[in-house]
Amino acid sequence: MSEKEVISLGFSPCPNDTFIFGALATRQIKANFSYKLVVEDVEKLNQQALSAELLVSKLSFGVFPAVIQKYQLLPVGGALGFGCGPVVVAKEKKLDFRLAKVAVPGFNTTAYFLFKFFAPQAQEIIPMRYDQIMPAVLNGEVDVGVLIHETRFVFDKYGLVKIADLGAWWEEETGLPIPLGGIFIKKDLDSQIKELVLEDINKSLWFAQKNKEKVWPYICRLAQEMDEKIINQHINTFVNEFTFWLSEEGRQAVSFFLEKCRQNGLLEHIPVDFLFLPEEAR
């Protein structure tokens, strides 16, 4: 693959992703490659990863066990952190998970895996696009919703109550940041290609960090929740130190999550090269 060839790149319309890739998408940085952008809900990207459709893609860590032979995690662009996990909500506090209909944002999402770890007794679990879950709880289509992205910040405005914060639960259980999503690259690409892609993502991220106003129109155009305060809250929550570089603590969190999947029969073994590192960081 030459530098003139096109790299397919998938990410979601959520503000943390559009913040990371906004400068790349609007061509405000000089990139090493031309990029064919695929902007989709993260669960759709997860499904596409099962057949390795894209060379580079934002994915949930929940799908990582299924694609770990095809993709590697990049150390930049991840959504990990403290106090940023999925929130379980309902119309009322008292309920029995064994009898409840529970909506999750797809069976390949980290949110689904965390909920199953948290409430293994739940029987009826229904996948939905993440922005349809809160309305489904409100209209009685389901009893419980597992909320991610912008919806986790606004549920109380609609009269819903929090049953559990899966991020807080994870932190209490592990003492580690919760690994929600990351940027993944096809494992069989040449290392030099991977390093150049990583460089482009890094440039785009740092451009946004220093020139937020220049990517803000792009972020707002794609956001599901139009309230600027909520958009900013979303970015401030999910774009953090682990986004700029996956530290040792972040790697431990990913390893712990993968080990938990292995213990639950979702992964045979954890490859030593699940994370791609540029030569200077090895």
C-alpha positions in Angstrom: 0.0 0.0 0.0 1.4 3.4 -1.0 0.9 6.7 0.6 -1.4 7.7 -2.3 -3.8 4.9 -1.6 -7.0 5.5 0.4 -7.4 4.3 4.0 -10.9 3.5 5.1 -11.6 5.0 8.5 -14.7 4.5 10.6 -15.9 6.5 13.6 -19.1 7.4 15.3 -21.0 10.8 15.2 -20.5 11.1 19.0 -18.7 14.3 20.1 -15.6 12.6 21.4 -15.0 10.8 18.0 -15.8 13.9 15.9 -13.5 15.9 18.2 -10.6 13.4 17.6 -11.2 13.1 13.8 -12.7 16.6 13.1 -9.5 18.1 11.7 -8.8 15.1 9.6 -12.4 15.0 8.3 -12.4 18.7 7.4 -8.9 18.6 6.0 -7.4 21.1 8.4 -4.3 19.1 8.9 -1.8 17.7 6.3 -2.3 13.9 6.5 -0.1 11.1 5.3 -3.0 9.4 3.5 -6.3 10.2 1.9 -9.1 8.8 4.1 -12.5 7.4 3.1 -14.6 8.3 6.1 -17.4 6.0 7.3 -19.4 7.7 10.1 -21.8 5.2 11.7 -23.2 4.2 15.1 -20.5 2.3 16.9 -22.5 -0.9 17.0 -22.7 -0.8 13.2 -18.9 -0.3 13.1 -18.6 -3.3 15.5 -20.6 -5.4 13.1 -18.5 -4.3 10.2 -15.4 -5.3 12.1 -16.6 -8.9 12.3 -15.9 -9.1 8.6 -12.9 -6.7 8.7 -14.5 -4.3 6.3 -12.5 -1.2 7.4 -8.7 -0.8 7.7 -9.1 1.6 10.7 -12.2 1.9 12.9 -13.5 3.1 16.3 -14.8 -0.1 18.0 -16.2 -1.0 21.4 -13.9 -3.1 23.5 -16.9 -5.5 23.7 -16.3 -6.7 20.2 -12.5 -6.9 20.6 -12.5 -10.6 21.7 -14.3 -11.5 18.4 -11.9 -9.5 16.2 -8.6 -9.8 18.1 -7.0 -11.9 15.4 -7.7 -9.3 12.8 -7.3 -5.9 14.6 -4.9 -4.3 17.0 -5.6 -1.5 19.4 -3.9 1.9 18.7 -2.5 3.7 21.7 -4.2 7.0 20.8 -7.9 7.9 20.5 -9.3 5.6 23.1 -12.4 6.2 25.3 -11.3 5.0 28.8 -11.6 6.7 32.1 -13.0 7.1 35.5 -16.7 8.2 36.0 -17.6 7.6 32.4 -19.3 4.2 32.2 -22.7 3.2 30.9 -25.7 4.0 33.2 -28.5 1.6 33.9 -31.9 3.4 34.1 -35.6 2.7 34.6 -38.8 4.5 35.5 -38.5 3.2 39.1 -35.8 2.0 41.4 -37.3 -1.3 42.5 -37.2 -4.0 39.8 -36.1 -7.6 39.3 -33.6 -8.1 36.5 -34.8 -11.7 36.1 -38.2 -10.4 35.0 -37.2 -7.2 33.3 -36.9 -6.4 29.6 -33.5 -4.7 29.2 -32.4 -2.7 26.2 -28.7 -2.5 25.4 -26.9 -0.6 22.6 -26.0 -3.8 20.7 -24.6 -7.2 21.6 -21.1 -6.2 20.6 -20.8 -3.1 22.8 -18.8 -2.9 25.9 -22.0 -1.7 27.7 -23.6 -5.1 27.0 -20.6 -7.0 28.3 -20.5 -4.8 31.5 -24.2 -5.2 32.1 -23.9 -9.0 31.7 -21.0 -9.0 34.2 -23.0 -6.8 36.5 -26.4 -8.6 36.2 -25.9 -12.2 35.0 -29.4 -13.0 36.1 -31.0 -10.8 33.4 -32.9 -13.0 30.9 -34.5 -10.8 28.3 -32.0 -8.5 26.7 -33.0 -6.5 23.6 -30.4 -4.8 21.3 -31.3 -1.3 20.1 -29.5 1.7 18.6 -28.2 3.7 21.6 -30.4 6.8 20.9 -33.6 4.7 20.8 -33.1 3.2 24.3 -34.3 6.1 26.4 -37.5 6.6 24.4 -38.1 2.8 24.7 -37.9 3.0 28.5 -40.1 6.0 28.6 -42.9 4.5 26.4 -42.8 1.2 28.3 -41.4 -0.9 25.5 -38.7 -2.1 27.9 -38.3 -1.8 31.6 -34.6 -1.0 31.8 -32.1 0.8 29.5 -28.3 0.7 29.4 -27.4 4.2 28.3 -24.2 5.4 26.6 -22.9 8.5 24.8 -24.9 11.7 25.2 -28.0 9.9 26.7 -26.2 9.0 29.9 -26.0 12.7 30.7 -29.7 13.6 30.2 -31.9 10.8 31.4 -32.9 12.5 34.7 -34.4 15.4 32.6 -36.9 12.9 31.3 -37.8 11.5 34.8 -35.8 8.3 34.6 -33.9 7.1 37.7 -30.4 5.6 37.8 -30.3 1.9 38.9 -26.6 1.5 38.5 -23.5 3.3 37.2 -21.5 0.5 35.5 -18.4 2.7 35.4 -18.5 3.2 39.2 -19.2 -0.5 39.7 -16.2 -1.4 37.4 -13.9 1.0 39.3 -14.9 -0.4 42.6 -14.3 -4.0 41.4 -11.0 -3.3 39.7 -9.5 0.0 40.7 -8.9 0.6 37.0 -10.3 3.0 34.4 -13.2 1.5 32.4 -12.2 0.6 28.8 -15.2 1.6 26.6 -13.9 2.0 23.1 -10.7 2.5 21.1 -9.3 3.0 17.6 -8.3 -0.2 16.0 -6.2 -1.0 12.9 -6.0 -4.1 10.7 -3.3 -6.3 12.1 -1.9 -7.4 8.7 -1.0 -3.8 7.6 2.6 -3.0 7.3 4.1 -1.4 10.5 5.1 1.7 8.7 1.5 2.2 7.5 0.3 1.8 11.0 2.8 4.4 12.3 1.7 6.9 9.7 -2.0 6.4 10.4 -1.3 6.8 14.1 0.6 10.0 13.3 -2.4 11.4 11.4 -4.8 10.6 14.3 -2.4 12.2 16.7 -2.2 15.3 14.6 -6.0 15.5 14.3 -6.5 15.1 18.0 -3.9 17.7 19.0 -5.2 20.1 16.4 -8.7 19.9 18.1 -7.2 20.3 21.5 -5.5 23.5 20.5 -8.1 24.8 18.1 -11.4 23.5 19.3 -13.4 26.4 17.7 -12.2 25.2 14.3 -13.7 21.7 14.6 -16.7 22.8 16.7 -19.1 23.3 13.7 -18.3 19.7 12.5 -18.9 18.3 16.0 -22.2 20.1 16.3 -23.4 19.1 12.9 -23.1 15.3 13.7 -24.1 15.4 17.4 -27.3 13.7 18.4 -27.8 15.9 21.4 -27.7 19.5 20.3 -27.3 21.2 23.7 -23.8 22.8 23.6 -23.3 22.2 27.3 -24.0 18.5 26.9 -21.7 18.3 23.9 -18.9 19.9 25.9 -19.6 17.6 28.9 -19.4 14.6 26.6 -16.0 15.7 25.1 -14.6 16.6 28.6 -15.6 13.2 29.9 -14.5 10.9 27.1 -11.5 12.8 25.8 -8.9 12.6 28.6 -5.3 11.5 29.3 -6.0 8.0 28.0 -7.2 9.4 24.7 -3.9 11.1 24.1 -1.8 8.1 25.1 -2.8 4.7 26.5 -0.6 4.7 29.6 0.4 1.6 31.6 -2.7 2.0 33.7 -4.9 2.1 30.6 -3.2 -1.1 29.2 -3.8 -2.8 32.5 -7.5 -1.9 32.2 -7.7 -3.4 28.7 -5.8 -6.5 29.8 -8.1 -7.0 32.7 -11.2 -6.6 30.5 -9.8 -9.2 28.1 -9.0 -11.5 30.9 -12.5 -11.2 32.2 -13.8 -12.1 28.7 -11.4 -15.1 28.6 -12.7 -16.3 32.0 -16.3 -16.1 30.6 -15.4 -18.2 27.6 -15.5 -15.3 25.1 -11.8 -15.5 24.3 -9.4 -18.4 24.0 -6.2 -16.6 24.7 -5.0 -13.0 24.8 -2.4 -12.2 22.1 0.7 -10.5 23.3 0.4 -8.0 20.3 -3.2 -6.9 21.0 -1.8 -3.3 21.2 0.2 -1.7 18.4 3.1 0.5 19.5 5.2 2.7 17.3 8.9 1.7 17.1 10.1 4.5 19.4 7.6 3.4 22.1 8.5 -0.3 22.1 
